[in-house]
Amino acid sequence: MIEFREVSKRHGDTLVLDRVSLRIASGETVVVCGPSGSGKSTLLRTINRLEPINSGSILLEGQDIHGPSLGLDALRARVGFVFQGFNLFPHLTALQNCMLAPMHVLGLAPDAARARAMELLARMGLADRAAAWPAQLSGGQQQRVAIARALAMQPAVLLLDEPTSALDPEMVSEVLLVIRDLAHQGMTLVCVTHELGFAREVADRVVLIDAGRVVEVAPAASFFDHPAEERTRQFLAKLRSPFAQPTALEPAALHAKIS
Amino acid sequence: MSSVLHDYWAYFLVGQYPNGPLGGLALTLLLGVSAVTLALPFGVLLGLARLSPWRALRWPVMALVYVVRGSPLLMVVFWAYFFMPGSSGRGNSQFATMLAALVVFNGAYLAEIVRSGLEALPRGQLEAARSLGLGYLQAMRHVVLPQALRNVLPSLVSQLVVTIKETSLGYIIGLTEFTFIATQVDSQLITHSTAVYTLVALTYFALCGGLSLLARRLDARSGPQAGPRPGGWAQARRAVPA
């Protein structure tokens, strides 16, 4: 569904992405992790052309995303993007946030857009908050509205850029559970995150990026239990808390927290 | 002052109308409202063009804004009067001349206010809008401009009040607006200058002060929608130490 072919990108002299090749299948959930500044967010942002690339190509359903003949807005309408900082439109209610693009990009009638938005907000557990302004919502609620807003375009793939990094700890799990449900429903997901407990349980494959290079791509279980690369072992060791409790939420702890 | 008002109120209000061209306060209001109505969209367009991704649009507009902001309004009025095609020496054309000068002059100032509002908005707003598939202009219209204009509303209003005051410069090119009428009345009465110009001052004060007050009311009432600041803008402003 998404294919990176030898993709490179530079900012001045720094190589942000270095000949990245990667294939993501339809319905697959891929978690991208790596130290800060490694290029993982940039990687995600190249998929809907928020960032240009210098060489190589990225194919979405066989279509060259950075090719000259592509209709940019049509591409973006098929690629949902969820930001670390939510980026809800503060002058619109939760419901209006989810209706704007379906009405003006897909040409949906207001009633149809409203019905679709309400259904998605209900799926996010936010049916009763539809009329709220973003500023009246908690961080976790805002991020769930942002996910509903992206899904309202019925995208072929959903990209999530550190969706829980800006949240207070007690709101992380409500957002992660929503994403897990999407993964189970067969949505194609690419998620940049530091929530390794989530990655282990939900991801089909985990990618480690370091200094713009793909270090390791492996099914979640083997990535965490038997990493092939020394760099992966170092990275995982660094994420372990110096204290007794692990930093990342283990799946068991995640469940305990929700129920 | 009351005798001045008693004898000349009609002249102050409408000039020689209906026996001659419309003038006085009515003409001032007509000119002010027309200028504001045209300058605001013109300023928004110029502001957008200033930040446009297309250089061919950005540079000429930048030059226009710099030149106009670097000249006194009186110069712009003279330019319009002497150089605007078909503007001089014809019937009531002082009105068109003055209107053009006010729209261009205030459009340039409004453009900079609009630009500051656009630039102050977090980048993520445009990115989020574009990521949903909205085109550049759609994103501007539905996401960026509504927020940016709202954030610079106080500056916009003060510029619009300035525009009303600037209509008085029409006096220079013989436009029979309120100030022009006052000079006529003054030269007829000779000895009542204080009364005449006090009346002029009070009238402009009532007009512009009233507008500022109205704008402040609107501003405060938009509170609930303002979202980020529950309690409204008025409260947010008071919280800032003087």
Interface residues (C-beta under 8 A of the other chain):
Chain A: N48 L50 D73 A74 R76 A77 R78 V79 G80 F81 F83 G85 N87 L88 F89 P90 H91 L100 A101 H104 V105 W133 P134 A135 Q136 R149 A150 M153
Chain B: P122 G124 Q125 E127 A128 A129 R130 S131 L132 G133 L134 G135 Q138 H142 V143 P146 Q147 R150 Q225 G227 P228 R229 P230
